[in-house]
Protein backbone atom coordinates (compact mmCIF):
# COMPACT_ATOMS: atom_id res chain seq x y z
CA UNK A 1 0.00 0.00 0.00
CA UNK A 2 1.40 3.38 -0.92
CA UNK A 3 0.19 6.89 -0.28
CA UNK A 4 1.17 10.01 -2.14
CA UNK A 5 2.03 13.46 -0.96
CA UNK A 6 2.93 16.70 -2.70
CA UNK A 7 6.01 18.86 -2.29
CA UNK A 8 4.98 22.32 -3.46
CA UNK A 9 7.72 24.94 -3.85
CA UNK A 10 7.15 28.71 -3.67
CA UNK A 11 9.50 31.66 -4.07
CA UNK A 12 7.40 34.25 -2.23
CA UNK A 13 6.14 34.12 1.36
CA UNK A 14 2.90 35.95 0.48
CA UNK A 15 2.07 33.28 -2.10
CA UNK A 16 2.92 30.65 0.52
CA UNK A 17 0.45 32.14 3.03
CA UNK A 18 -2.29 32.35 0.38
CA UNK A 19 -1.66 28.73 -0.67
CA UNK A 20 -1.70 27.47 2.92
CA UNK A 21 -5.00 29.26 3.57
CA UNK A 22 -6.52 27.74 0.42
CA UNK A 23 -5.22 24.24 1.21
CA UNK A 24 -6.60 24.41 4.76
CA UNK A 25 -9.92 25.74 3.42
CA UNK A 26 -10.13 22.68 1.14
CA UNK A 27 -9.50 20.35 4.12
CA UNK A 28 -6.22 18.98 2.76
CA UNK A 29 -3.78 17.97 5.47
CA UNK A 30 -0.43 19.78 5.59
CA UNK A 31 2.38 17.63 7.01
CA UNK A 32 4.97 20.41 7.32
CA UNK A 33 5.98 23.77 5.89
CA UNK A 34 9.70 24.46 5.38
CA UNK A 35 10.81 28.11 5.27
CA UNK A 36 14.23 29.82 5.31
CA UNK A 37 13.01 32.33 7.92
CA UNK A 38 9.99 32.67 10.22
CA UNK A 39 6.89 33.69 8.26
CA UNK A 40 4.54 35.91 10.22
CA UNK A 41 0.99 34.52 10.30
CA UNK A 42 1.86 31.05 9.04
CA UNK A 43 0.78 29.38 12.28
CA UNK A 44 -2.62 31.08 12.10
CA UNK A 45 -3.00 30.20 8.41
CA UNK A 46 -2.29 26.55 9.24
CA UNK A 47 -4.72 26.79 12.21
CA UNK A 48 -2.14 25.43 14.64
CA UNK A 49 -3.09 25.36 18.31
CA UNK A 50 -1.09 27.64 20.61
CA UNK A 51 1.49 25.87 22.73
CA UNK A 52 1.62 25.64 26.50
CA UNK A 53 5.37 26.14 26.54
CA UNK A 54 5.05 29.36 28.58
CA UNK A 55 3.63 27.31 31.46
CA UNK A 56 6.75 25.14 31.39
CA UNK A 57 8.92 28.28 31.45
CA UNK A 58 7.06 29.58 34.51
CA UNK A 59 7.52 26.24 36.29
CA UNK A 60 11.24 26.23 35.42
CA UNK A 61 11.54 29.76 36.80
CA UNK A 62 9.85 28.65 40.02
CA UNK A 63 12.31 25.75 40.30
CA UNK A 64 15.21 28.20 39.83
CA UNK A 65 13.75 30.54 42.45
CA UNK A 66 13.39 27.68 44.95
CA UNK A 67 16.90 26.36 44.28
CA UNK A 68 18.33 29.88 44.71
CA UNK A 69 16.61 30.44 48.06
CA UNK A 70 17.55 27.00 49.39
CA UNK A 71 21.14 27.37 48.15
CA UNK A 72 21.65 30.84 49.62
CA UNK A 73 20.09 29.80 52.92
CA UNK A 74 22.29 26.73 53.19
CA UNK A 75 25.53 28.41 52.08
CA UNK A 76 25.26 31.72 53.94
CA UNK A 77 23.17 30.84 57.01
CA UNK A 78 23.47 27.13 57.83
CA UNK A 79 26.83 25.92 56.54
CA UNK A 80 29.16 28.91 56.90
CA UNK A 81 27.64 31.98 58.59
CA UNK A 82 29.96 34.99 58.40
CA UNK A 83 30.45 38.11 60.45
CA UNK A 84 30.71 40.79 57.75
CA UNK A 85 31.65 44.29 58.88
CA UNK A 86 31.04 43.49 62.53
CA UNK A 87 27.37 42.89 61.89
CA UNK A 88 26.52 39.23 62.21
CA UNK A 89 23.06 38.35 60.98
CA UNK A 90 22.28 34.69 61.06
CA UNK A 91 18.79 34.73 59.56
CA UNK A 92 17.76 34.52 55.93
CA UNK A 93 15.24 37.38 56.17
CA UNK A 94 17.85 39.86 57.42
CA UNK A 95 20.15 38.98 54.52
CA UNK A 96 17.44 38.89 51.83
CA UNK A 97 18.38 42.24 50.16
CA UNK A 98 21.90 40.95 49.49
CA UNK A 99 20.51 37.72 48.02
CA UNK A 100 18.06 39.28 45.54
CA UNK A 101 20.51 39.53 42.58
CA UNK A 102 21.57 35.89 42.98
CA UNK A 103 17.95 34.74 43.29
CA UNK A 104 16.98 36.70 40.17
CA UNK A 105 19.90 35.37 38.13
CA UNK A 106 19.29 31.74 39.08
CA UNK A 107 15.57 32.10 38.29
CA UNK A 108 16.38 33.37 34.80
CA UNK A 109 19.19 30.81 34.35
CA UNK A 110 16.94 27.84 35.18
CA UNK A 111 14.03 29.14 33.07
CA UNK A 112 16.22 29.82 30.02
CA UNK A 113 18.34 26.67 30.05
CA UNK A 114 15.56 24.23 30.89
CA UNK A 115 13.37 25.90 28.24
CA UNK A 116 16.03 25.33 25.56
CA UNK A 117 16.32 21.68 26.59
CA UNK A 118 12.51 21.33 26.52
CA UNK A 119 12.37 22.95 23.07
CA UNK A 120 14.99 20.57 21.66
CA UNK A 121 13.28 17.51 23.16
CA UNK A 122 9.81 18.64 22.04
CA UNK A 123 11.09 19.36 18.53
CA UNK A 124 12.98 16.04 18.48
CA UNK A 125 16.26 17.85 17.82
CA UNK A 126 19.21 16.09 19.35
CA UNK A 127 22.87 15.67 18.46
CA UNK A 128 23.67 13.53 15.41
CA UNK A 129 20.08 13.60 14.17
CA UNK A 130 19.81 13.33 10.40
CA UNK A 131 18.30 16.40 8.73
CA UNK A 132 14.70 16.00 7.56
CA UNK A 133 14.63 18.87 5.09
CA UNK A 134 13.35 17.49 1.76
CA UNK A 135 14.69 20.36 -0.37
CA UNK A 136 17.92 22.26 0.39
CA UNK A 137 16.58 25.36 -1.40
CA UNK A 138 14.35 25.98 1.64
CA UNK A 139 17.43 26.95 3.64
CA UNK A 140 18.19 29.72 1.12
CA UNK A 141 15.22 31.46 -0.49
CA UNK A 142 12.41 28.98 -1.24
CA UNK A 143 9.34 27.81 0.70
CA UNK A 144 8.03 24.24 0.60
CA UNK A 145 4.69 22.77 1.63
CA UNK A 146 4.72 19.03 2.32
CA UNK A 147 1.05 18.11 2.03
CA UNK A 148 -1.36 15.31 1.24
CA UNK A 149 -2.64 15.12 -2.34
CA UNK A 150 -6.30 15.63 -1.53
CA UNK A 151 -9.21 13.84 -3.19
CA UNK A 152 -8.30 15.01 -6.73
CA UNK A 153 -4.59 15.44 -7.52
CA UNK A 154 -5.07 17.32 -10.78
CA UNK A 155 -7.52 19.79 -9.20
CA UNK A 156 -5.12 20.33 -6.29
CA UNK A 157 -2.18 20.91 -8.67
CA UNK A 158 -4.19 23.42 -10.72
CA UNK A 159 -5.21 25.30 -7.59
CA UNK A 160 -1.59 25.47 -6.36
CA UNK A 161 -0.25 26.64 -9.75
CA UNK A 162 -2.82 29.48 -9.72
CA UNK A 163 -1.57 30.46 -6.26
CA UNK A 164 2.01 30.88 -7.48
CA UNK A 165 3.68 27.47 -7.02
CA UNK A 166 6.91 27.24 -9.01
CA UNK A 167 7.24 23.48 -8.66
CA UNK A 168 4.91 20.64 -7.67
CA UNK A 169 6.40 17.20 -7.09
CA UNK A 170 4.41 14.05 -6.33
CA UNK A 171 6.16 11.92 -3.69
CA UNK A 172 5.36 8.23 -3.17
CA UNK A 173 5.45 7.26 0.50
CA UNK A 174 5.72 3.47 0.72
CA UNK A 175 4.32 2.29 4.05
CA UNK A 176 4.86 -1.47 3.64
CA UNK A 177 8.53 -1.69 2.68
CA UNK A 178 10.06 -4.98 3.71
N, C-alpha and C positions, 0 to 999 in steps of 0.2 A: 504494500500500500504506500503510495507516495502522495504528498500534498505539495502544492505550489505556493510560492510567495513572490512578491514583486519587489525589486530594488529600483526605486524611482529617484533619479538624480536631478537636482535643481541647482541653478547658479545664483539665485536671488532669494534672500530670506523672506521677502514679502510674498513671493510666489509660493514658498514653502508653507507659510502660515495659511494662505488661501487654500492650498491643496489639502493641508491637514484638516481644516474646517470642513471642506467638502467631503473628504473621506469619512470623517466622523459622522457627518450628517447622513451619509449613505450606509451607516452601520457596518463599515468594513474595519476589521481589527488592525491596529497598527502595533507591530511588535516593538519597534524602536525607531528613533529618529537620531541620526548622526549629524552633528554640526561642528564647524571649526571654532565656534565661539557661542556663548549663551545667546539664545534668541528670545527676546522679551515677548511674553504672551504665548509662547509655545505650550507651556503646561496647561494654560486655560483652554487653548484651542484643542488640545488632546483630551481635555476633561479629566485630567489627573486629580486624584484626591490630594489635599494638603497633607504634609507629613506631620508626625508628632515628635519630630526630632528636637524641637525646642523644649519639650518636657524632659527629655533625656539630659539636655544641657543644664537645665535647672537642677535636676537631681545630682548631676556631677558637681555642680557648683556647691550644693549643700554638703556633699561628701568632702569636698576640699575645705569648706568652712569648718566642718566638724574636725577633720584631721588637723587643721591649723590650730584650733583652740586646744585640742587635746595635746598636741605636740608642744605648744608654748607653755601650757600649764605643767606638763611633765618636766620639760627642760629647765624652765626658769623658776618654778615654785617647788616642785617635789624633789627632783634629782639634785640640782645644784643651785640652791638659792644664793644670791649674791647681795652684798652690802655695797651699793653703788652711791658714792658721794656722801657717805655717812647716813644715808636714809634707807634702812632696811625695810622692805615691804614684802611680806611673805604671803600675800593673797593675790589671786588672779585679778580680782576686780580693781585693786589699787594700781596694778600694772597694765590694765587694759589699754590706755591711750598709747603706750609704747608698742603694744602688740598689733594695733590696727593695720599698719602697712604690711606686716607679714601675713596677717589673716587675709587681707584683700588679695595679695599676690598669690597665695596658695589657692584661694577660691578660683581666681581666673586661670591659674595654671592647670588645676584639675579639670575645670570645665572645658578648656581649650584642648588639652591633650586627649582626654577621654572622648571628646566629641570627634576628633580626627580619627581615632581608632574605631569608634562606632560607625563613622561614615565609610571607612574602608571595608569594614566587615559587612555592613549593610549593602554596599555596592559590589561586594564580592571582588574587591581589589586587594590582592596580596602579592608579596614578592614572587617572582618567577611565573606569574600567570601569563598565559599566552593572550595576545591581543585579539579582540573580537571584532575589530573594525573591518567590515566587508569591502570597503573601498578607500584606499589611501588618500584619494582626492578630498575626502571629508576632513582631513587634518589641515588642508590648505585653504581652499576657497569654495568648496562644493557642499551641498546639503543632500542627505540621503534619507529616504523613508523606506524602512523595511516593513512591508505590510502584506496582509493576506490578499488573495486575488479578488475576492468578492464573488458574487453569484455569476457574473458575466465578465470574463477577462477582457474581451474586446471593448465592451462598453466602459469598463474601468480605465483601460489604456487611453481611449479617446478622451475621456473626462480629464485625465492627468495631462495629456498633451495640450489640451485647451488651457490648462492652468499653468503652463510654462515649463513642463518637464523637458529636460534636454536628453534624457536617456531613461528607457524603461527596460529592465531585464527580468525575465522570468527565471526563477530559481526553483529547482526541484529539490525538495527536502525528503530524502528517503528515511522513513521511520523504521523499516524492518530490515536493516542491513545485517547480514550475518557474517 
